[in-house]
Amino acid sequence: MFRTALRNVLAHKARLLMTVLAVMLGVAFVSGTLVFADTLSNAFRNQSAKSYDDVAVSVTSHADPDNPDEEPGLAGKDLDRMSAVDGVAGVYGRVEGFAGVADPDGKLIGVGWSNKGSNFAPGKDGKDPAYSFTDGSGPVRDDQIALDKDSAAEGEYQVGDRVRVATNGPVKEYTLSGVFTTEDGAVNAGGSLVLFDTAVAQQQYLKPGYFESATVTAAPGANDTRILDAVKPLLPATAEAQTGQALADEQAEQIEQGLGNLKQVLLGFAGIALFVGIFLISNTFTMLVAQRTKEIALMRAVGASRRQITRSVLAEAALVGLVASAVGFVLGIGLAVGLRSGMAAFDMKMPDGPLVLSATPVVTAFAVGVLITTFAAWLPGRRAAKIPPVAAMNSVHAVATTKSLVLRNSIGAAVTALGAVGIVAGASTGGDDGRMYIGAGAFLALIGVIILIPLLSRPVIALVRPLLVGPFGVAGRLAGQNAVRNPRRTGATASALAIGLTLVTGLSVLGVTVGTAIDKMTTDNIRADYMVSMANGGDLDRSALSALEKAKGVSAVSPQQDAYFKVDGDDFVSASAVTPGDIEKVLTVDVVSGSAASLAEGHIAVAEKTAKNRGWKTGDRLPVTFGDDKSATLTVGAVYKDSEFLSPVLIDRKVVDRHETKPSIMQIFVKIDGGQTAANEKVLIDALGDNPAITVMDKQDIRNEFGGAINTLLNVMYGLLAMALIIAVLGVVNTLAMSVFERQQEIGMLRAIGLDRRRVKRMVRLEAVVISVFGAVVGIGLGAFLGWAIGETFADQIPGYTLVLPYDRIGIFLVLAGLVGVLAAMWPARNAARLNMLNAIKAE
Amino acid sequence: MTTAPIADRTTAVAARATELSKIYGQGETQVVALDRVSVGFQQAEFTAIMGPSGSGKSTLMHCVAGLDTFSSGSVRIGETELGSLKDKQLTKLRRDKIGFIFQAFNLLPTLSALENITLPMDIAGRKPDKQWLDTVIRMVGLSDRLSHRPAQLSGGQQQRVAVARALASRPDIIFGDEPTGNLDSRSGAEVLGFLRNSVRELGQTVVMVTHDPVAAAYADRVIFLADGRIVDEVYGPTADSVLDRMKQFDAKGRTS
């Protein structure tokens, strides 16, 4: 039987082309993801091993700099003691924090979250082993800095140039003393690193004379573990030591986890693509079996058992899967390489490393490819086995029966209904539980709709038939009828597209709805003209606040500053320190009882929900403990409506500042006379000292910040779903090619009685458009329903949530689906038009 | 229907092939399917083309009907010379001037019987002549079957739909390629009867390829082809006379 299978594959090469392509793409996606993850993880592993190569032992201090009772970090004398340990070659103290470098135009170099500053820690030989200088030397004076090579190149800075550097305080200008390379992972991932003289860095990031951490290097031949054992007793209680090796392993593990998540997401999308491929494969084998009815019946007549027939079909599928997997795997390697350079193009620098080919991707690729193909061919294989031997004697093909559709439709309707109930129940339940119901419901509904799609195809397509006949005449009418001739096949083809579009539409509905809600929230709640924050999302310095207060034309300024205090000795409450009197001018504070003005008297204001949960009301006096362990009694002066932009508790910042050495100011809201103008923005930027690390956003920027993130996420999702959609398109091509092949005789007759080539093409093209758009409509409908349901589950978490159906996007999807049809029909339509009439009309 | 104009038209030629050759391949592998064939088909005449397999009878019909290209010579349908026509014009010619009946019925399974009959006119974007359509449908006896799909009709009924389709657009000439090949003898006789009636009563011109002497006997004239040449011609044939001729060729073929 295997020989028969092999012969069949070879005989139907062309008809199996689309199947091979679909499996190939799916396998390429899977193996590409696996190879990419392996390669990246290996590169990161090497990177972290390299960056800790010279490090024998690493010491980290966990001391709280705000606690006056303990040393804020590792002192110089701690380092000296470690240096004296046997086998230690050198000890290098480190402090680090945020440092942004301005390019000559004043813009920040590198991505905000990885702009780091640290200290240059020369050893006895005047060198710091962590950095190798390609130009100049390390900073040794308080007005010198060194820069990593990529950042220096981006700012076009040469040794001796003046460079403006911002930490969270005011901007300062330094002389560039040197340019270096380093194995630091963050720097190699596109961040920037500024090295200061040690005293400057300590002053900036910690306290003069103290370090956050230290690296210990070993003399040649010394044992790291022995050094670790010797160092440990010398350390203050707040410090911890590890060997460099242990640290490298720890870091590698973290990276592995991060990559693991990425891998899972990618594999999830690969799974969707493969799932879509199943429909195409199944269609192909159904057709191959139908065409071979006589042949199979003959085999049965001469004594082949049912099982042998099924096995022969499965063997054929396995063979196809094997070939497709092999090609797909090679393609996957290409994809992995492409993905890496693609990331580099998006400024996501990854460490270099060789391509890693382990056994797992190879085995997975072949297992997935072969299993998917045989699984998809299983049903057609069983159908083949049911062909009776007597069919060999009949000259007429067995007509596809619609009998079994009754059972199919009943099951489909039941499953769909169950799914819909799950989704609706989930939507009304809300929260995580609700989403779980929806997830299960969505799965059922999708399966149900896929089962029902052949039934749906007739009435839905009948609905649009007038649209086809009107402008396209005979070609349109024939196309409309051809589209529903084989409901199973049309259904499977449309299903593939429907799955992709369900996901795409669901995501779009959610994204646009949430985006609109955030937009509305921003408009409703922010009264300020500008919001000031750090580029890295870190804390602003107090000096920024006073600078803004003094800026020309500014009428109201209030920070949202984290305030730490306990109430009743309980946990810390989440509170914000604000400027009384100004806060209502920059943010909407909807007071329910009491008065916001009472903040100025040292009272606190509480959000409605928190007040209810804790049982507080206006006038209550609460015993509190601040971060420095000092106690006080605060009165609840006001209760206000909950808002996304306000913490649950507000307090005058003057009250909090007395108890905290370093305030944590995340944002400052500013209202300025004349509102949002370019001139006003410049006033604020100048007031802040033209600091590249501080961003000044107007309302539109704020909206873009949130909305932009949603849009980016949507685009990434669209990109990841593209593979599934491409396979769905291949499915349309496949179906049409099959239909044209099967209807050769008809097409030949139509040509003979006078249908010209143009209209033959149009007929095929319209059939493709009808099938594609039908799939799209089903997918969009289901997707919108799901989007609505999921949106409902967190509607109460987003004030002012209303469902927004993105009609523009949905319109685009429909038009694209139509275009997909036209595109997919190109090749089959050409074949149909070129058909040899005489061969076609000859009797079989 | 008056008979006078039909009598006039009998002298005119509906289609004519002159020195028609069709050669496949080149050099050693060259096969001559048609060897300088000259033949005319009179209007309102029923012609049968006969000959053994490979004699070129189907090729001759395909070339004259504008379905196939030829190597040399000329073909005219009415006043139109086919040799100079491009595919587009050929398609239009087939649509407007020619009707076809195939062996394998070749109906569109998605269309009803009536829709199949009017298909050529739908393609041409013409409204069918209602009266003529009724005449044709009545003649082939399909009046109560018009809304049926081909799958719901017997083979004979399907072929009657095909005959009606060919007649409905009033083509200059109808070509049939073994129109009774897939039918039992009773249904075949019916279909041939309709074709003969269409010639006698409606003045239609019909050319039919067949290998069945009984079918050929319905024609006014039988042309015999062998090895790509016309070897004989019989007017007013009977099944027996046709069979006799064929036996002669067979014997010749064996001795030569």
Interface residues (C-beta under 8 A of the other chain):
Chain A: V399 G473 V474 R477 L478 Q481 N482 R485 Q745 E746 G748 M749 L750 R751 A752 I753 G754 L755 D756 R757 R759 M837 L838 I841 K842 A843 E844
Chain B: H62 L67 D68 D87 K88 T91 K92 R94 R95 D96 G99 F100 F102 Q103 A104 N106 L108 P109 T110 L111 L119 P120 D122 I123 A124 G125 A151 R165 D177 E178 G181 N182
